[in-house]
Amino acid sequence: KSRYTPMATWSWWDDNKWVPYDLDFCKKLEEANQKGKTKVKVDDERFVDLKNMLQRRYDDTSKRRNIKREEAQPMQDMVVFLVGNLPSSLEKKINEALGLISAFLTPKVTHVVCNKKEVDTNQVLVSKAVGLKIPIVSEDFITAVIDEGGLKAVDIEKYTLTLRNTSNRNGKKCLEQDKHEHEDEDEDKNKNKNKNKDEDEDETEEDEKKSDVNINTKKVEKKDKDDTMDVESEEEEAKDGLNSFTSWTGVLNDNGSKYPFYLNIILRNKVSGSVFGSLNWPTRGNTTTQMQGNITGDTFVFKETHIMSGRSQLELSTYQANITTSSMKGSSSSGATFSLQFTSKLPKVHYPFITNGVSLSGVLYQPTTFKMELGIVTNKNFSGTLTWLDDTNKLTGSFKGKDISYSADGHVFTGTYEPGQSTVKGKVTGAGEGTFEFSI
């Protein structure tokens, strides 16, 4: 039985960033939430409304701040590479603990997990991990990290595995020596075989060269087919619309706070179902994250692997959606819900450098259109609605001289109007960061 009980973190929004409550109050909120309570006292002036996930004031309940709850992440920042015959449930454990499983053994891997009985039978991969100075551990290590609530609480030495036959397998140098020995043996066999041929020496050499050219050509062609994601060769498009070079637009609803975002699919491998692309959050500091996922049937599971540009503190999430024709709906690992709609096709380009194991990064800039409608204007104040990405929110604001400011859905817009001009330009702060411009 696990000795670790996941402790959720509770935070409140202070107009610029999420601020965690102290540990004791987090425990108090978690206990109240588990018991189904709807109200928890913060101090004499404020309380937490658990039903609506808000912090309110006793003297004016309309004054409020958003709060959020985040599950514990015992495997956060861990990237594991699996070797050998391991339990099928291990991948599920790692995913639920928000760890990442790498398909390739690269320097980004933090731990290599191997079956205890198969360390020596997987000497090539294990020796490569030793060369990269990546610890090799048993599957029990993963269980211990999850049970203890994090990597720091586990003594890794108890779970570290080593090659048993170290005298014959000392890593890369020994492996290279074995490789050359085998190559020499093969060369001797080929020489003996060639001596028995009836053809003269010149014809034999010429045939061998032709044979080598044909073999090498076939290998290159196979690599292009299997390893390179050649988009131009894919003529038929998927019926679900999730094709390479497509852009999708949607809204994420996180406890009442709504965030517009773009999903850009750069590459989709129809054979394996793997998908590569990016997510862009225009109201979250115009942050762009790299995305990779997999499509199985009508289910699309994808995760943000790292931040490419924008806010370095943005929380990365995993998403699962049910796909219908040109649209999808689903939820994130943090409990938020979202919907996406196919928007447009991106220009098709052949990328010969995109092969298995290659790491890519970049920057995506994409504007978000919005519409303001003013309903009531009194003195220097006004109210109305703000609509973007088919999502409408109430707005309130004021103007003084050339300055105008208004807020909607946790975002604060501050701009300046120059007499004689037809546009207002300014900055966005609050729940999102960026710039804006609208025409009068």
Secondary structure, 3 states (H helix, E strand, C coil): CCCCCCCCEEEEECCCCEEECCHHHHHHHHHHHHCCCCEEECCCCEEEECCCCEEEECCCCCCEEEEEEECCCCCCCCEEEEECCCCCHHHHHHHHCCCEECCCCCCCCCEEEECHHHCHHHHHHHHHHHHCCCCEECHHHHHHHHHHCCHHHCCHHHHECCCCCCCCCCCHHHHHHHHHHHHHHHHHHHHHHHHCCCCCHHHHHHHHHHHHHHHHHHHHHHHHHHCECCHHHCCCCCCCCCCCCEEEEEEEEECCEEEEEEEEEEEECCCCCEEEEEEEECCCCCEEEEEEEEEECCEEEEEEEEEEECCCCCCCCEEEEEEECCEEEEEECCCCEEEEEEEEECCCCCCCCCECCCCCCCCCCCCCCEEEEEEEEECCEEEEEEEECCEEEEEEEEEECCEEEEEECCEEEEEEECCCCCEEEEEEEECCCEEEEEEC
